[in-house]
Amino acid sequence: MQRDKELDPAGGGAPSSHQPAPALVARPSSPAFGFALSSEENGPADLVRQAQYAETLGLDFLSISDHFHPWVPPQGNAPFVWSVLGGIASTTDRIVVGTGVTCPIIRMHPAIVAQAAATASVMFEGRFYLGVGAGEALNEGVVGDRWPSAHERLERLEEAIDIMRKLWAGETVNYDGAYYTVAEARLFTRPETPPQIGVASASPASARLASSQDALIATSPDADLVKKFEAAGGKAKPRLGQVTLCWDRDEAVARRTAREFWPTTVLSWAARSDIASPEIFADVTKTATEEDIAKNIPCGPNLDPIIQQVEEFSRAGFDHIYFHQVGKKQMEFLRVYSEELLPAVRTRLKELQPALAR
């Protein structure tokens, strides 16, 4: 359990003489390695156990998805992420944890997300970061509001971040923006240092927004995206890349599992953002074959394709790389990750270091 800390009566955290290090630190010569806690595929208690195990294995960080629905019905889960984070915070001591990602623009008002993230950061004692994105209709549409265009969602996200940062600074916030209103809001439980914000990016516009915040988050090794992030001011800031895979000792089992649990890999992000229910996702991916899925994510026991993807992310400029294992064999993969994959990845990146340093 985390030790209790006496809070400042004004709502601050621990005494200002102690300044915790940022949860995410750009380390281009020594990448950090993490693991994706998939809320769509796992119940809350399992997610907490996976986080505990990842910490015992020495991993650097975790990313936990924030969904109201799973992508497709067979995934079978979607717990409230902020409750799960409380369980992880109280049962881990070292590992960095962040959302991957939270959408603070429709389903939850940015003032409420600011409060949730502030509380999480206090509980994690500074080892929490907030990953944010422009969201998907799958999760945000549940409140029945109009689903905005991608351009408007990004504008909303920028305004939401402004509100959250004002609240984390301890201000009494009265805000009348283009999209949000805040009246006489003040956070009395706040961390000593505001959490870092990482922005999920797949376009030049979102990369520019990420550069104005603390980190870039991406699911493909897009070197052009990183270049735009750097050119806009993000050169010295962390960039997180997610490798999705389906490991199993039996390749045929891995392919079947990937087809059942992650058929959405055949869809573009633009298409995914506008689909409103797991059942529709299942319908639009029903013709996807195991071979189609396996073209997009490594499936089976062979670690070489996974290592190749890590190499691609490293060449593109990512310094935090984390793995999303599809299916139910999360603990088994974590053990393989620690004992087999991570040593092989580190050896390969060490061999590449002269080229990556140029």
DOLUM-188852 format. One record per residue (C-alpha): residue number from 1; residue in one letter; x, y, z. Coordinates in nm, 2 decimals. Layout:
REM residues N
{NUM, "a", {X, Y, Z}}
...
//
This chain:
REM residues 358
{1, "m", {0.00, 0.00, 0.00}}
{2, "q", {0.11, 0.36, -0.06}}
{3, "r", {0.19, 0.56, 0.24}}
{4, "d", {-0.06, 0.83, 0.33}}
{5, "k", {0.06, 1.19, 0.28}}
{6, "e", {-0.06, 1.49, 0.47}}
{7, "l", {-0.22, 1.73, 0.23}}
{8, "d", {-0.18, 2.10, 0.23}}
{9, "p", {-0.50, 2.26, 0.37}}
{10, "a", {-0.51, 2.47, 0.05}}
{11, "g", {-0.54, 2.16, -0.16}}
{12, "g", {-0.18, 2.10, -0.25}}
{13, "g", {0.02, 1.78, -0.22}}
{14, "a", {0.34, 1.71, -0.03}}
{15, "p", {0.57, 1.99, 0.08}}
{16, "s", {0.73, 2.18, -0.21}}
{17, "s", {1.08, 2.09, -0.10}}
{18, "h", {1.03, 1.75, -0.28}}
{19, "q", {0.98, 1.77, -0.65}}
{20, "p", {0.92, 1.42, -0.81}}
{21, "a", {1.09, 1.35, -1.14}}
{22, "p", {0.86, 1.35, -1.44}}
{23, "a", {0.68, 1.02, -1.50}}
{24, "l", {0.79, 1.01, -1.86}}
{25, "v", {1.15, 1.12, -1.95}}
{26, "a", {1.28, 1.13, -2.30}}
{27, "r", {1.57, 0.88, -2.32}}
{28, "p", {1.66, 0.83, -2.69}}
{29, "s", {1.97, 0.63, -2.61}}
{30, "s", {1.80, 0.39, -2.37}}
{31, "p", {1.43, 0.33, -2.45}}
{32, "a", {1.18, 0.26, -2.17}}
{33, "f", {0.97, -0.05, -2.21}}
{34, "g", {0.61, -0.09, -2.10}}
{35, "f", {0.29, -0.30, -2.13}}
{36, "a", {-0.06, -0.22, -2.23}}
{37, "l", {-0.34, -0.30, -1.99}}
{38, "s", {-0.63, -0.38, -2.22}}
{39, "s", {-0.95, -0.28, -2.05}}
{40, "e", {-1.15, -0.42, -2.34}}
{41, "e", {-1.02, -0.77, -2.28}}
{42, "n", {-0.97, -0.79, -1.91}}
{43, "g", {-1.18, -0.74, -1.59}}
{44, "p", {-1.07, -0.49, -1.32}}
{45, "a", {-0.91, -0.74, -1.09}}
{46, "d", {-0.71, -0.90, -1.37}}
{47, "l", {-0.59, -0.56, -1.48}}
{48, "v", {-0.46, -0.49, -1.13}}
{49, "r", {-0.29, -0.83, -1.11}}
{50, "q", {-0.12, -0.77, -1.45}}
{51, "a", {0.01, -0.43, -1.33}}
{52, "q", {0.15, -0.59, -1.01}}
{53, "y", {0.32, -0.86, -1.22}}
{54, "a", {0.46, -0.61, -1.47}}
{55, "e", {0.62, -0.42, -1.18}}
{56, "t", {0.78, -0.73, -1.03}}
{57, "l", {0.92, -0.81, -1.38}}
{58, "g", {1.09, -0.47, -1.38}}
{59, "l", {0.90, -0.30, -1.66}}
{60, "d", {0.92, 0.08, -1.68}}
{61, "f", {0.56, 0.18, -1.75}}
{62, "l", {0.20, 0.08, -1.82}}
{63, "s", {-0.07, 0.23, -2.04}}
{64, "i", {-0.43, 0.14, -1.96}}
{65, "s", {-0.71, 0.19, -2.20}}
{66, "d", {-1.01, 0.41, -2.11}}
{67, "h", {-1.33, 0.26, -2.28}}
{68, "f", {-1.70, 0.25, -2.22}}
{69, "h", {-1.74, -0.03, -2.47}}
{70, "p", {-1.51, -0.30, -2.60}}
{71, "w", {-1.43, -0.28, -2.97}}
{72, "v", {-1.61, -0.61, -3.04}}
{73, "p", {-1.83, -0.82, -2.82}}
{74, "p", {-1.59, -1.12, -2.77}}
{75, "q", {-1.35, -0.89, -2.59}}
{76, "g", {-1.61, -0.88, -2.32}}
{77, "n", {-1.50, -0.60, -2.08}}
{78, "a", {-1.48, -0.22, -2.03}}
{79, "p", {-1.44, -0.14, -1.66}}
{80, "f", {-1.43, 0.22, -1.54}}
{81, "v", {-1.06, 0.31, -1.57}}
{82, "w", {-1.04, 0.55, -1.27}}
{83, "s", {-1.16, 0.28, -1.03}}
{84, "v", {-0.90, 0.03, -1.17}}
{85, "l", {-0.63, 0.30, -1.14}}
{86, "g", {-0.70, 0.33, -0.77}}
{87, "g", {-0.64, -0.04, -0.73}}
{88, "i", {-0.32, -0.03, -0.92}}
{89, "a", {-0.20, 0.28, -0.72}}
{90, "s", {-0.26, 0.11, -0.39}}
{91, "t", {-0.08, -0.22, -0.48}}
{92, "t", {0.23, -0.09, -0.68}}
{93, "d", {0.52, 0.12, -0.57}}
{94, "r", {0.75, 0.20, -0.86}}
{95, "i", {0.60, 0.15, -1.21}}
{96, "v", {0.47, 0.45, -1.41}}
{97, "v", {0.11, 0.43, -1.52}}
{98, "g", {-0.10, 0.64, -1.76}}
{99, "t", {-0.42, 0.63, -1.95}}
{100, "g", {-0.40, 0.52, -2.31}}
{101, "v", {-0.60, 0.72, -2.38}}
{102, "t", {-0.87, 0.93, -2.21}}
{103, "c", {-1.11, 1.14, -2.42}}
{104, "p", {-1.20, 1.45, -2.20}}
{105, "i", {-1.44, 1.61, -2.45}}
{106, "i", {-1.79, 1.45, -2.45}}
{107, "r", {-1.85, 1.15, -2.22}}
{108, "m", {-1.67, 1.32, -1.94}}
{109, "h", {-1.64, 1.70, -1.89}}
{110, "p", {-1.28, 1.82, -1.88}}
{111, "a", {-1.33, 1.95, -1.53}}
{112, "i", {-1.42, 1.60, -1.41}}
{113, "v", {-1.13, 1.44, -1.59}}
{114, "a", {-0.91, 1.70, -1.43}}
{115, "q", {-1.03, 1.60, -1.09}}
{116, "a", {-0.99, 1.23, -1.17}}
{117, "a", {-0.64, 1.27, -1.30}}
{118, "a", {-0.54, 1.49, -1.01}}
{119, "t", {-0.66, 1.22, -0.76}}
{120, "a", {-0.48, 0.95, -0.95}}
{121, "s", {-0.16, 1.15, -0.95}}
{122, "v", {-0.18, 1.20, -0.58}}
{123, "m", {-0.24, 0.83, -0.52}}
{124, "f", {0.05, 0.73, -0.76}}
{125, "e", {0.28, 0.98, -0.58}}
{126, "g", {0.38, 1.14, -0.91}}
{127, "r", {0.42, 0.83, -1.13}}
{128, "f", {0.10, 0.89, -1.32}}
{129, "y", {0.06, 1.05, -1.67}}
{130, "l", {-0.26, 1.14, -1.85}}
{131, "g", {-0.28, 1.02, -2.21}}
{132, "v", {-0.56, 1.20, -2.40}}
{133, "g", {-0.71, 1.18, -2.75}}
{134, "a", {-1.00, 1.30, -2.96}}
{135, "g", {-1.19, 0.98, -2.89}}
{136, "e", {-1.42, 0.74, -3.08}}
{137, "a", {-1.80, 0.74, -3.12}}
{138, "l", {-1.78, 0.38, -2.97}}
{139, "n", {-1.72, 0.53, -2.62}}
{140, "e", {-1.83, 0.90, -2.64}}
{141, "g", {-2.16, 0.84, -2.82}}
{142, "v", {-2.32, 0.68, -2.52}}
{143, "v", {-2.43, 1.01, -2.38}}
{144, "g", {-2.63, 1.08, -2.69}}
{145, "d", {-2.46, 1.41, -2.80}}
{146, "r", {-2.38, 1.49, -3.16}}
{147, "w", {-2.06, 1.33, -3.28}}
{148, "p", {-1.83, 1.61, -3.40}}
{149, "s", {-1.59, 1.61, -3.70}}
{150, "a", {-1.23, 1.52, -3.64}}
{151, "h", {-1.13, 1.89, -3.67}}
{152, "e", {-1.38, 1.99, -3.41}}
{153, "r", {-1.29, 1.71, -3.17}}
{154, "l", {-0.93, 1.83, -3.18}}
{155, "e", {-1.04, 2.19, -3.11}}
{156, "r", {-1.24, 2.05, -2.82}}
{157, "l", {-0.94, 1.86, -2.69}}
{158, "e", {-0.72, 2.17, -2.69}}
{159, "e", {-0.98, 2.36, -2.50}}
{160, "a", {-1.02, 2.07, -2.25}}
{161, "i", {-0.65, 2.06, -2.19}}
{162, "d", {-0.65, 2.43, -2.11}}
{163, "i", {-0.92, 2.38, -1.85}}
{164, "m", {-0.75, 2.09, -1.69}}
{165, "r", {-0.42, 2.27, -1.66}}
{166, "k", {-0.59, 2.57, -1.50}}
{167, "l", {-0.75, 2.35, -1.24}}
{168, "w", {-0.43, 2.16, -1.17}}
{169, "a", {-0.26, 2.50, -1.11}}
{170, "g", {-0.50, 2.55, -0.82}}
{171, "e", {-0.70, 2.83, -0.98}}
{172, "t", {-1.07, 2.89, -0.91}}
{173, "v", {-1.18, 2.85, -1.27}}
{174, "n", {-1.45, 3.04, -1.44}}
{175, "y", {-1.44, 2.95, -1.81}}
{176, "d", {-1.66, 3.04, -2.10}}
{177, "g", {-1.51, 2.88, -2.41}}
{178, "a", {-1.62, 2.78, -2.75}}
{179, "y", {-1.72, 2.44, -2.62}}
{180, "y", {-1.71, 2.42, -2.24}}
{181, "t", {-1.83, 2.62, -1.95}}
{182, "v", {-1.68, 2.60, -1.60}}
{183, "a", {-1.82, 2.79, -1.30}}
{184, "e", {-1.64, 2.85, -0.97}}
{185, "a", {-1.44, 2.52, -1.00}}
{186, "r", {-1.14, 2.45, -0.78}}
{187, "l", {-0.96, 2.13, -0.71}}
{188, "f", {-0.88, 2.08, -0.34}}
{189, "t", {-0.70, 1.75, -0.39}}
{190, "r", {-0.42, 1.82, -0.62}}
{191, "p", {-0.07, 1.66, -0.68}}
{192, "e", {0.24, 1.86, -0.59}}
{193, "t", {0.33, 1.85, -0.96}}
{194, "p", {0.06, 1.84, -1.23}}
{195, "p", {0.06, 1.51, -1.43}}
{196, "q", {0.22, 1.51, -1.77}}
{197, "i", {-0.02, 1.50, -2.07}}
{198, "g", {0.06, 1.28, -2.36}}
{199, "v", {-0.15, 1.33, -2.68}}
{200, "a", {-0.25, 1.04, -2.91}}
{201, "s", {-0.15, 1.14, -3.26}}
{202, "a", {-0.21, 1.02, -3.61}}
{203, "s", {-0.21, 1.34, -3.81}}
{204, "p", {0.01, 1.66, -3.84}}
{205, "a", {-0.25, 1.86, -3.65}}
{206, "s", {-0.26, 1.62, -3.35}}
{207, "a", {0.12, 1.60, -3.36}}
{208, "r", {0.14, 1.98, -3.32}}
{209, "l", {-0.10, 1.96, -3.03}}
{210, "a", {0.12, 1.69, -2.87}}
{211, "s", {0.43, 1.91, -2.92}}
{212, "s", {0.26, 2.18, -2.70}}
{213, "q", {0.21, 1.93, -2.43}}
{214, "d", {0.44, 1.67, -2.27}}
{215, "a", {0.45, 1.36, -2.49}}
{216, "l", {0.35, 1.21, -2.82}}
{217, "i", {0.15, 0.87, -2.82}}
{218, "a", {0.12, 0.67, -3.14}}
{219, "t", {0.03, 0.32, -3.26}}
{220, "s", {0.24, 0.31, -3.57}}
{221, "p", {0.61, 0.38, -3.63}}
{222, "d", {0.55, 0.69, -3.83}}
{223, "a", {0.88, 0.88, -3.87}}
{224, "d", {0.70, 1.17, -4.05}}
{225, "l", {0.47, 1.21, -3.75}}
{226, "v", {0.77, 1.23, -3.52}}
{227, "k", {0.94, 1.48, -3.74}}
{228, "k", {0.63, 1.71, -3.73}}
{229, "f", {0.62, 1.67, -3.35}}
{230, "e", {0.98, 1.77, -3.32}}
{231, "a", {0.96, 2.06, -3.56}}
{232, "a", {0.67, 2.20, -3.37}}
{233, "g", {0.86, 2.20, -3.04}}
{234, "g", {0.86, 1.84, -2.92}}
{235, "k", {1.22, 1.75, -2.99}}
{236, "a", {1.32, 1.70, -2.62}}
{237, "k", {0.99, 1.54, -2.52}}
{238, "p", {0.90, 1.17, -2.48}}
{239, "r", {0.73, 0.98, -2.76}}
{240, "l", {0.54, 0.66, -2.68}}
{241, "g", {0.48, 0.38, -2.94}}
{242, "q", {0.25, 0.08, -2.91}}
{243, "v", {0.33, -0.26, -3.06}}
{244, "t", {0.02, -0.48, -3.09}}
{245, "l", {0.08, -0.85, -3.12}}
{246, "c", {-0.08, -1.19, -3.03}}
{247, "w", {0.18, -1.42, -2.87}}
{248, "d", {0.11, -1.79, -2.83}}
{249, "r", {0.34, -2.10, -2.84}}
{250, "d", {0.10, -2.22, -3.12}}
{251, "e", {0.09, -1.99, -3.42}}
{252, "a", {-0.25, -2.13, -3.53}}
{253, "v", {-0.40, -2.05, -3.19}}
{254, "a", {-0.25, -1.70, -3.20}}
{255, "r", {-0.41, -1.64, -3.54}}
{256, "r", {-0.75, -1.75, -3.43}}
{257, "t", {-0.72, -1.55, -3.11}}
{258, "a", {-0.62, -1.23, -3.30}}
{259, "r", {-0.91, -1.28, -3.55}}
{260, "e", {-1.16, -1.33, -3.26}}
{261, "f", {-1.04, -1.05, -3.03}}
{262, "w", {-0.88, -0.79, -3.25}}
{263, "p", {-1.03, -0.78, -3.60}}
{264, "t", {-1.04, -0.40, -3.60}}
{265, "t", {-0.67, -0.39, -3.69}}
{266, "v", {-0.79, -0.41, -4.06}}
{267, "l", {-0.96, -0.07, -4.02}}
{268, "s", {-0.81, 0.27, -4.04}}
{269, "w", {-0.82, 0.50, -3.74}}
{270, "a", {-1.05, 0.73, -3.93}}
{271, "a", {-1.30, 0.45, -3.98}}
{272, "r", {-1.27, 0.33, -3.62}}
{273, "s", {-1.34, 0.68, -3.48}}
{274, "d", {-1.69, 0.70, -3.63}}
{275, "i", {-1.83, 0.35, -3.56}}
{276, "a", {-2.07, 0.36, -3.27}}
{277, "s", {-2.11, 0.01, -3.13}}
{278, "p", {-1.92, -0.32, -3.08}}
{279, "e", {-2.18, -0.50, -3.29}}
{280, "i", {-2.12, -0.27, -3.58}}
{281, "f", {-1.75, -0.32, -3.55}}
{282, "a", {-1.81, -0.70, -3.55}}
{283, "d", {-2.02, -0.66, -3.87}}
{284, "v", {-1.78, -0.44, -4.06}}
{285, "t", {-1.49, -0.68, -3.99}}
{286, "k", {-1.68, -1.00, -4.04}}
{287, "t", {-1.51, -1.07, -4.38}}
{288, "a", {-1.16, -1.02, -4.24}}
{289, "t", {-0.96, -1.34, -4.24}}
{290, "e", {-0.69, -1.47, -4.00}}
{291, "e", {-0.44, -1.39, -4.28}}
{292, "d", {-0.57, -1.03, -4.30}}
{293, "i", {-0.51, -0.98, -3.93}}
{294, "a", {-0.17, -1.15, -3.93}}
{295, "k", {-0.05, -0.91, -4.20}}
{296, "n", {-0.10, -0.63, -3.95}}
{297, "i", {0.01, -0.78, -3.62}}
{298, "p", {0.27, -1.05, -3.53}}
{299, "c", {0.10, -1.37, -3.44}}
{300, "g", {0.26, -1.67, -3.28}}
{301, "p", {0.58, -1.77, -3.09}}
{302, "n", {0.83, -1.62, -3.33}}
{303, "l", {0.98, -1.31, -3.16}}
{304, "d", {1.16, -1.18, -3.47}}
{305, "p", {0.86, -0.99, -3.62}}
{306, "i", {0.80, -0.82, -3.29}}
{307, "i", {1.17, -0.72, -3.26}}
{308, "q", {1.15, -0.58, -3.61}}
{309, "q", {0.85, -0.36, -3.51}}
{310, "v", {1.05, -0.24, -3.21}}
{311, "e", {1.34, -0.16, -3.44}}
{312, "e", {1.10, 0.04, -3.67}}
{313, "f", {0.97, 0.24, -3.37}}
{314, "s", {1.32, 0.31, -3.26}}
{315, "r", {1.43, 0.42, -3.60}}
{316, "a", {1.13, 0.65, -3.62}}
{317, "g", {1.24, 0.82, -3.30}}
{318, "f", {1.02, 0.66, -3.03}}
{319, "d", {1.18, 0.63, -2.68}}
{320, "h", {0.90, 0.46, -2.49}}
{321, "i", {0.78, 0.14, -2.65}}
{322, "y", {0.51, -0.08, -2.50}}
{323, "f", {0.34, -0.40, -2.60}}
{324, "h", {-0.03, -0.48, -2.63}}
{325, "q", {-0.09, -0.86, -2.61}}
{326, "v", {-0.42, -0.96, -2.78}}
{327, "g", {-0.63, -1.22, -2.60}}
{328, "k", {-0.64, -1.39, -2.26}}
{329, "k", {-0.28, -1.50, -2.22}}
{330, "q", {-0.16, -1.18, -2.06}}
{331, "m", {0.04, -1.33, -1.77}}
{332, "e", {0.21, -1.59, -2.00}}
{333, "f", {0.31, -1.32, -2.24}}
{334, "l", {0.44, -1.10, -1.96}}
{335, "r", {0.67, -1.38, -1.86}}
{336, "v", {0.79, -1.43, -2.21}}
{337, "y", {0.83, -1.06, -2.25}}
{338, "s", {1.06, -1.04, -1.95}}
{339, "e", {1.26, -1.36, -2.00}}
{340, "e", {1.29, -1.38, -2.38}}
{341, "l", {1.16, -1.07, -2.57}}
{342, "l", {1.31, -0.79, -2.37}}
{343, "p", {1.67, -0.93, -2.37}}
{344, "a", {1.65, -0.99, -2.74}}
{345, "v", {1.51, -0.64, -2.80}}
{346, "r", {1.78, -0.48, -2.60}}
{347, "t", {2.05, -0.67, -2.78}}
{348, "r", {1.92, -0.57, -3.11}}
{349, "l", {1.89, -0.20, -3.02}}
{350, "k", {2.24, -0.20, -2.88}}
{351, "e", {2.36, -0.33, -3.22}}
{352, "l", {2.16, -0.06, -3.39}}
{353, "q", {2.28, 0.22, -3.16}}
{354, "p", {2.55, 0.37, -3.39}}
{355, "a", {2.29, 0.40, -3.67}}
{356, "l", {2.02, 0.54, -3.44}}
{357, "a", {2.26, 0.80, -3.29}}
{358, "r", {2.33, 0.95, -3.64}}
//
